[in-house]
């Protein structure tokens, strides 16, 4: 559900927002909504920090060429 929101913002900032809107093809409302979404996601990141186990695994495959076929072969060797 969309609800109307009135904001009081400096005239120069509004002008800049409208210019950016025209340049990107997004409405000012969409730009503001995107900003609120970013803020919400940042809040979620702070609320759910990575566990020590996940932290230790993060980046373990960086730069490696691993695909689904490799994973299936690994499972076949392990369990068959």
Secondary structure, 3 states (H helix, E strand, C coil): CCCCCCCCCCHHHHHHHHHHHHHHCCCHHHHHHHHHHHHHHHHHHHHCCCCHHHHHHCCCCCCCCCCHHHHHHHHHHHHC
